Amino acid sequence: MRVFAFSAVLLVSIAVLGGCESESSTSDAHRNAERTASDTLHITNAWVRPAPEGGVTALYLEVHNRRATADTLTRVDTPVSSRTELHTTVLHSNGTTGMRPLENGLPVPTDTTTRLRPGGPHVMVYDVQPALVIGDSVRVTLYFNAFERTLTAPVRPTPPQ
């Protein structure tokens, strides 16, 4: 009887611990996949133009995707604004330029560098609070399909060299 009770306790313990290990392994696998995605998708040359309080500015950066799969930049958040939008610049038939929102995000193809730049894709930052002056830094969180990345972008009038 004592052997049976010990065997039952041992089996229950194995089942419980096995379940915990499986759950931990799943979250570890998710964290590892997210870490791998972020390790092979690098963000460089981030910067934001100066703007007055309540004004509008733009965020620019480069995304280097060395992953085996494409990704999409879906959203950008910053504490200096309650509203940001991914945009691209378009040339109209009359020769003027304008902006168009990227409703489905900005594709980031595999093994490429995607540049958010003046005259191209960029992030519009609306109703800036407080004013952004040269020398300030702005915390920005980029949301991709595979992960998110928070970085600091300096406020400057021109792109970094």
Secondary structure as the mmCIF struct_conf table of DSSP 4:
data_model
#
loop_
_struct_conf.conf_type_id
_struct_conf.id
_struct_conf.beg_label_comp_id
_struct_conf.beg_label_asym_id
_struct_conf.beg_label_seq_id
_struct_conf.end_label_comp_id
_struct_conf.end_label_asym_id
_struct_conf.end_label_seq_id
HELX_RH_AL_P HELX_RH_AL_P1 ARG A 2 ASP A 39
TURN_TY1_P TURN_TY1_P1 THR A 40 THR A 40
STRN STRN1 LEU A 41 VAL A 48
STRN STRN2 ALA A 51 ALA A 51
TURN_TY1_P TURN_TY1_P2 GLU A 53 GLY A 54
STRN STRN3 THR A 57 ASN A 65
BEND BEND1 ARG A 67 THR A 69
STRN STRN4 ASP A 71 ASP A 77
STRN STRN5 THR A 78 THR A 78
TURN_TY1_P TURN_TY1_P3 PRO A 79 VAL A 80
STRN STRN6 SER A 81 SER A 81
BEND BEND2 SER A 82 SER A 82
STRN STRN7 ARG A 83 LEU A 91
TURN_TY1_P TURN_TY1_P4 SER A 93 ASN A 94
BEND BEND3 GLY A 95 GLY A 95
STRN STRN8 THR A 97 PRO A 101
TURN_TY1_P TURN_TY1_P5 GLU A 103 ASN A 104
STRN STRN9 LEU A 106 VAL A 108
TURN_TY1_P TURN_TY1_P6 THR A 110 ASP A 111
STRN STRN10 THR A 112 LEU A 116
TURN_TY1_P TURN_TY1_P7 PRO A 118 GLY A 119
BEND BEND4 GLY A 120 PRO A 121
STRN STRN11 HIS A 122 TYR A 126
BEND BEND5 ASP A 127 ASP A 127
BEND BEND6 GLN A 129 PRO A 130
STRN STRN12 LEU A 132 LEU A 132
TURN_TY1_P TURN_TY1_P8 ILE A 134 GLY A 135
STRN STRN13 SER A 137 PHE A 144
BEND BEND7 ASN A 145 ALA A 146
STRN STRN14 GLU A 148 PRO A 154
STRN STRN15 VAL A 155 VAL A 155
BEND BEND8 PRO A 157 THR A 158
#
